[in-house]
Amino acid sequence: MARTVRGIEPLVVQEIQEKGLGQVVHIGHREVWFRCAEPGPALLGLRCADDVFVIGAVVTGVGRERASLHRLARAAMDVPLRSLLSVRQRCGATGTVSAVEVSASFLGRRNYNRYDIEDAVGEPLAAALGVPYHSRRGDAAPLPGGLGWRVTVESGRAVLALRLGECPLHRRTYRRLTRPGSLHPPLAAALVRLARPAVGATLLDPCCGSGTVPIEAALSSPAVSVVGCDRDPHAIQVAVINGEVAPVRWTVADAGELPLRSAGVDVIVSNPPWGRQVRPQGTLANGALPLWRELHRVLRPGGRAVLLLPAAEVAQALAAGLALRDRRPVSIAGTHAEVITLQRS
């Protein structure tokens, strides 16, 4: 089971199918289920997924009453631990387990909270493994080497699954430094996948911040020339440090006055400042119109721009002469936005 950002489930399906990782059998709320005949390290190479798990139990009849917690605890006692741990080791994880930690989520109103679910499942799992259980109540720091489990409850069904990696997939090792407004890496990878840069193409992020989009682009499409720009020199310094793993050309530049020739860019992928975590500066301080004009100028005819934006910004982009080709609502960390694909005529 791959966990995803809400709204990009189809892109995770596409990645699973293109990489030949298995047969997709179910697409749900932030979930993609697939059958994998030969589990291995390639499963941990999913770039658009937040995380990937092997399913240990599916529990039906889970209601809103607290008695349902006992049903979940019994299911945890019956999980085929040896088989699940074997799959995890085949994917490259170590066989050493020092603790158990559980993350839970649910849809709908219930007479219990996520911590109740986590404790109901975590305690019997830890007992079966003979290791401590780490409860998330009180925001205590997790113990190192913990075995990660995930519980999702939707309608009357609960799913209990074991993380295949040592840590969540979204925790990229290259991300040594971060800044306010930094884009969630799997969502950045999804934007790049939507952009479909061709071999030899030039891909630009004019508002690159700490460099997540350009780095994801360079790692997933090594035959593409990637350029990252930001008007803040400190942001570029952070991007350079994070980007040591990828061939990206970094430039200090204002997104409304790009030092690039007209019609010289094939693809633009970006998360422009929304004015929430990051306030627009420079030529964008009074509105995004200079950005839309510059994107139209530097894109070649037929070139695409894939952007993460509030819905209110779409009209300005169209007014600048960019045609709307696709829009996908997404939700991340409680914030709603749209992934839009624009094309220069």
N, C-alpha and C positions, 0 to 999 in steps of 0.2 A: 504494500500500500504506500503510495506516494502522497504526502501532504503538500498542499499548495496554497499560494495566495488566492483568495476568492476572486474568480474572474479569469484566471489563466489556466484552469483545468484542461481546456482543449489543447493548449500548447504543451503541457506535460504529456498528454496522450500522444501528441505528434512526436515529441522527443523519444518517448519509450518505443514507439513503432519504428522510427527511423534508425535507432540504435540497435534494434532487434533484441530488446531486453525481455520481451514477453508479449502475451496476448491480453489486451485490455478487456476486462469483464464487467467493470462497473465504474461509473463516474458520478460522484456525489458532491456534497458541500465540502469543498476544499480537499477532496480525496479522489484519487484514481487508483482503482484496484487492478492488478494484472497478475497473470500466472507466469511464473518463470521456471522453465524446465531445469536450467543449470544456473543456480545463483552463484554469483562471483563478484569480484571487485568492480566490474563494470557498472553494477547497480549504484555504486557510490559516485558515479560520474554524471548523474542527472543534474544538470545545471539549473533547470527551471523549477525543480522541486525544493521545497523547504526541508524535507527530510524523507527517508524511506524506511519502511518497517516490514517485518514479516508478521502476518496475522496469527495470533495464538488462540483466540476464541471469539466467537460471535454469540452474544447473549440476547435472547429475545424476552419479551415480557417485562421490560424494565420500565416501571411506571414512575410517577412523580413522588410516591410515598417513600419514606426512609427505609422501609422493609426491602426495597430494591437493592440497597447496599449489601444486604446479606447474599442476594443472588449474585452480585458481582464478586463478592469475596469467595463464594463457592467456585465460581468459574476460574478465578485466579488459582485456586488450589488444584484444579484439574488441568491446567495448562501443560502441554507436552514440553517441558523445559529442555530436556536433552535434545530433542529434535530442533527446537528453535535456536538453541545455542550453537548447534552444529551448522545451521544455515548462516548464522552470524559469523562464525569463524571462517567459513568458506568465502565470505565477502571481505576477509582481511582483518577482522577484529581479533584482539587477543583473547585467550581463554581465561584470563584472570578477571575475577569479579570481586570487587571490594565492598560494594553497597548496591542498593536498589533505589532508584528514584522514579517517580511517576508524574506525568503531566496529563491532566484531564480537561475536557471541555464538553459542553452540552448545549443543545438547543431547546428552547422552551422553558417554562416555569417549573420548578421542582422544589420539594421540601428539603433539599440538601444542596450543598455547594460543591465546588470542584475539589476542595480539600477533603471533604468527606469521601468523595469517590476515590481520590488518590490514596487515602489511608486505608480504605476498605480493600483495595487491590494490592497496595504496596506491602502491607504487613504480612499477608500470607505468602507472597512471592519471596520476600526476604527470608522468611522462616524456612521455606523449602530449599533455598540456596545456602542457608546458614551464614548470612551476612547481615549487616545493619540495614535498616530502612531509613532513608532520608526523607522526612516530611517537608513539604514546601510551606507549611504554616509558619507565619512570622517572617517570611522571606529569608530564611537561613541559607547560607551558602551551601551548594551541593558538595558532597564528598568527592574527592578525586577518584577516578576509575569506576564511577557508578554505572550500573546497567540501566539504560533508559527505556522506559515503557510509556506507551501512549494509550489513553482511554478516550474514546469519543462516544457520546450518547446522543442519539437523534431519534425522535419519536419513541418507539418502544424497544429500540435495538441499541446495544452497546458493543463496541469493538475493542478488544484488548490486543495490543501489538507490541513487538519488541523492536527497538531501533537497531538497524544493522550496522551502523557506524559507531565509532567511539564518541562522536559528538554530532549534533545536527548538521546537515549538509549546508545550511545557509551560513554557517560560521566559516567563511573562507579564510584559509591560512594566510593569504596575501594581505588581508585587511588588518594591517598592523596599527594604523591610525584611522581615526574617523572624525567627522565634523557634523555639526547640526545640519539636517536636511539630507544626509547621506542616504542614497537609495538602497533598499533591500536587495542584496545580490541576486537572488533568484528572479526577482521582478526585473532587474536590469538585464539578466540573461534572456528573459522572455521578450523584452523590447527588441533585443538584438535578433532573436529568432524571427520575430514578426518582420523586421527590416529586410531579412534575406540578402545580405550583401554578397555580391558575386565575387568570384576569384579575381583579384587585381583591383577591386573597387577601393575607393577612398571613403572612409566612414568618419564622420565628425560628431563630437559632442561639444557644443559651444558653451555649455554651463556644467563643466565636468566635476566641480567640487573636489572631493577626495579621490575621484578617478574610477568609481565603480563601473560605470557604463563602458568607458574605453577599455578597461582591463578585461571585463567579461567579453567584449567584442574581440579583442586580440587573442584571448585564450580559446574561444570557440571557433574563430575564423582566422587561422594563422596566415592565410594567403591574402588578407585584407590589410590595406594601409590605414592605420587608426591615428586620429588626431584628437587630442583633448585640450580645450581652451577654458580658461576662467580668468576673470578680471582680478581676482584676489591672489597675489603672489604666494601667500601662505597656503592657500588651497592647492596651488600647483606644487608647492614643496611637499605637502602631504601626499598628493597623487604620485609624485616621483618615487617616494619611499614605498608606497603600496604597489606601484607598478614595476618594481624591479623584476617581477616574474614575467613581464609581457612587453613586447616591442611596441611602445606607444610614443608618439611625438607630442610632447607637452609644450603649451605656449600660453604665456600671460596675455590675455586679450579680452576686450569687452565684447559681449555677444551681439551688441548692436553696431559694432564697428570691427568686423573680423578682418584680419590681415590675410585674406585669401582671395584668389582671383575669382571672378564671376564664372558661374557654371563649371566650377572645378571639383565639386563634391558630388559623389554618387548617392550617398546615404547619410542622413542625419538621425542620430538617436540621442535623446536627452530627457532630463528631468529639470526643466527650467524652474527658477525660484517662484514659489507661489505666494510669498509674503507671509507665511506662517512661521516656519522654523528659520527661514532665511529671507531677509528683506531684500528685494531687488535694489541694485545699486547702479551707478554709472548711467548709461543711456537708457536703462530699463527702469530707473527710479520712478518715473512718472507713467509707466505703462509698458506693455510688451510689444507695442507696434514696431519699434525699431528691430526687435528680434525677428518678427515675422517678415519684415522687409529684407533683412539680411539673409534669412533662410531661403527666401525666394531668389535672391541674387546669387548666392553661392551654389545652390543646387543646379545640377545640369537638367535640361529638359527631360522629363520622365523620371527624375530622381525622386526618392521617397524620404519622408521625415516621419519617424515614429516617436511620439512624445507622450509623457505622462503629465496630465493637466487637469485642473478643475474644469468642469463642463462649461463654465462661463467664459473661458478663454477661447473656445473653439470658433466663435463667430469672427473674432479679430483675425485669426489665422486664415479663414476663408476670404475675408475682405482683402487680404494681402495678395490674393491670386493663387493660393494653394488649394487644390481640390481635395475634399474629404473622401477617402477610400474605405475607411473602416473605423469603428469606434467600439471599445469594449469597457464597460464599467468594471472597476476593480475596487477592492476594499483591503486596506492594510493598516493595522494598528488602530482600528476604529475610524480611519479617514477614508472617505469615498472620493474617487477620482475617475478619470477615463484615460485609457490608452488609445490614442488616436493615430491613424495613419493618413498622412497627407501626401499629395503628389504634385509636383510642378508640371504644368502643361507645356 
